Amino acid sequence: IFSQRPPLKELHTKLLQRAEKLYEQLSQKGYICPVPPAYRSPTVLAFRWKENEDPLARRSSLEEKGFYLGWGYGEEKQSHFRLANFPTIPDSAYEELLKLL
């Protein structure tokens, strides 16, 4: 199985590049990342829902299309979402999600 996957360095580079792209594109769409750039994770991205969005309705709409976003934490549970950036998820899934957000 391990011989079928790309080298770890290649996977790591891809994850870093995709994370940068996702942070940029979601920010351009008006989603705010509450984490300062120096502390942002390349594998779990956190964002605040837009002010004019109903988080529960948006989440439900996305889930109907097969996209499951993580919740925020504590007091921000309802107003934030988390997005996994894992190597097993294809780029096409992120492209589709970006169209829906």
Secondary structure by P-SEA (a helix, b strand, c coil): cccccccaaaaaaaaaaaaaaaaaaaaaaccccccccccccccbbbbbcccccaaaaaaaaaaaacbbbbbbcccccccbbbbbbcccccaaaaaaaaaac
